[in-house]
Amino acid sequence: MKKANLAKQMTTMAAALVTAGVLSVGAAEGTAAAAPVAEPCGFYETSTSAYYRHCGSTTIEIRVDYWNNTSGYECVGPWSTMYLGRKVDVDYAVYQHVGCP
């Protein structure tokens, strides 16, 4: 019974410390701004465009599938983002292999 109470007290104290730390950081900055959203790895879309972000140290080849039932191949360099086209034209893109012909 005492162990359960001790664990509960420690959890409550840890939560209070985390909350206090978060609040003090926000107070030091004046207003807390939203953190920028990092680009995801792989295929992703925005409201108007399609991209492929490669999160690796090698050059890779990807296959890009388009809504008109065609495909194309692109090389994506290390740690780079490639614009694939308008969102309405691109269906999907997927990793094929390391290196490009």
C-alpha positions as CSV (number, residue, x, y, z in Angstrom):
1,M,0.0,0.0,0.0
2,K,2.8,2.4,0.9
3,K,4.6,1.6,-2.4
4,A,1.5,2.5,-4.4
5,N,1.2,5.9,-2.6
6,L,4.9,6.6,-3.0
7,A,4.7,5.9,-6.8
8,K,1.6,8.1,-7.1
9,Q,3.3,11.0,-5.2
10,M,6.4,10.7,-7.4
11,T,4.3,10.7,-10.6
12,T,2.4,13.8,-9.3
13,M,5.7,15.6,-8.5
14,A,7.2,14.7,-11.8
15,A,4.2,16.1,-13.6
16,A,4.4,19.3,-11.6
17,L,8.1,19.7,-12.4
18,V,7.5,19.2,-16.1
19,T,4.5,21.6,-16.1
20,A,6.6,24.2,-14.2
21,G,9.5,23.8,-16.6
22,V,7.2,24.2,-19.7
23,L,5.5,27.2,-18.2
24,S,8.7,28.9,-17.3
25,V,10.2,28.4,-20.7
26,G,7.0,30.0,-22.3
27,A,7.2,32.9,-19.8
28,A,10.8,33.6,-20.5
29,E,10.0,34.0,-24.2
30,G,7.0,36.2,-23.6
31,T,4.7,34.3,-25.9
32,A,5.1,30.6,-26.9
33,A,5.3,30.3,-30.6
34,A,4.4,27.0,-32.4
35,A,7.5,25.0,-33.4
36,P,8.0,24.8,-37.1
37,V,6.9,21.5,-38.6
38,A,9.7,19.5,-40.2
39,E,9.3,18.0,-43.6
40,P,8.5,14.3,-43.3
41,C,10.7,11.7,-44.9
42,G,9.4,10.0,-48.1
43,F,6.5,11.1,-50.2
44,Y,4.3,13.9,-48.8
45,E,1.9,16.5,-50.1
46,T,1.0,20.1,-49.3
47,S,-2.3,21.7,-50.2
48,T,-1.1,22.2,-53.8
49,S,2.2,20.3,-54.4
50,A,3.8,16.8,-54.1
51,Y,7.3,16.2,-52.8
52,Y,9.7,13.4,-51.9
53,R,12.2,14.0,-49.0
54,H,15.2,11.7,-48.7
55,C,16.4,11.4,-45.2
56,G,19.6,9.5,-45.8
57,S,23.3,10.0,-46.8
58,T,23.1,8.3,-50.3
59,T,21.6,9.2,-53.6
60,I,18.5,7.1,-54.3
61,E,16.1,6.5,-57.2
62,I,12.4,6.9,-56.7
63,R,9.4,5.9,-58.9
64,V,6.8,8.6,-59.3
65,D,3.3,7.5,-60.2
66,Y,1.0,10.0,-61.9
67,W,-2.8,10.2,-62.0
68,N,-2.8,9.6,-65.8
69,N,-1.5,6.1,-65.2
70,T,2.1,6.8,-66.2
71,S,5.3,6.6,-64.1
72,G,8.6,8.3,-64.1
73,Y,11.9,7.8,-62.2
74,E,13.9,10.5,-60.4
75,C,17.2,10.7,-58.5
76,V,17.0,12.3,-55.1
77,G,20.2,13.4,-53.4
78,P,21.2,12.9,-49.8
79,W,19.2,14.9,-47.3
80,S,17.2,16.7,-50.0
81,T,13.7,17.4,-51.0
82,M,12.5,17.1,-54.6
83,Y,9.4,18.8,-56.0
84,L,7.5,16.3,-57.9
85,G,4.7,18.4,-59.4
86,R,1.2,19.6,-58.7
87,K,-0.7,17.5,-56.1
88,V,-3.5,17.0,-58.7
89,D,-1.0,15.4,-61.1
90,V,1.1,13.1,-58.8
91,D,-0.5,10.0,-57.3
92,Y,2.4,8.7,-55.2
93,A,6.2,8.2,-55.1
94,V,8.2,5.3,-53.7
95,Y,11.8,4.4,-53.1
96,Q,13.3,2.0,-55.6
97,H,17.0,1.5,-54.8
98,V,20.3,3.2,-53.8
99,G,22.0,5.0,-56.6
100,C,20.9,6.2,-60.0
101,P,21.7,4.9,-63.4
